[in-house]
Amino acid sequence: MVTGKTRYWRAGAVCDVIEDGVDGLLVTFGDVASLANALRAMLDAPVWAVEMGLRGREKVLQEYTWARQYDHLRVLTDQVMRESK
């Protein structure tokens, strides 16, 4: 997503990051027909596909920085330490 390219898959935590049709397309792994439909939709609407990719890039740059991830990890670590006492 950080590259600004539209992504299309449905697996694990990816579903928590990508909002289907907004900043990428979610396609179930192994579902060839669904993948073909997603690719066809992007080919038929290239401006939309580029816009999704750019929205995905913006999301990653805002929400998934090292600093933000560190802050989340620190909060979780502090919480675990408090609960273990």
PENORJO-V168792 format. One record per pair of residues at least 12 apart in sequence whose C-alpha atoms are under 6 Angstrom apart, sorted by the first residue. I is the first residue (numbers start at 0). J is the second residue. D is the distance in Angstrom with one decimal. If there is no record, write none. Layout:
# PENORJO-V168792
i=I j=J d=D
i=I j=J d=D
This chain:
# PENORJO-V168792
i=0 j=55 d=5.2
i=0 j=56 d=4.9
i=1 j=56 d=4.3
i=1 j=59 d=5.8
i=3 j=52 d=4.4
i=3 j=53 d=4.7
i=3 j=56 d=4.7
i=4 j=52 d=4.4
i=5 j=23 d=5.1
i=5 j=51 d=5.8
i=5 j=52 d=4.0
i=6 j=23 d=4.9
i=6 j=24 d=6.0
i=7 j=23 d=5.9
i=7 j=24 d=4.4
i=7 j=25 d=4.9
i=7 j=26 d=5.8
i=8 j=25 d=4.5
i=8 j=26 d=4.3
i=9 j=25 d=4.8
i=9 j=26 d=4.9
i=9 j=27 d=4.7
i=21 j=51 d=5.7
i=22 j=51 d=4.2
i=22 j=52 d=5.9
i=22 j=54 d=5.2
i=22 j=55 d=4.5
i=23 j=51 d=5.6
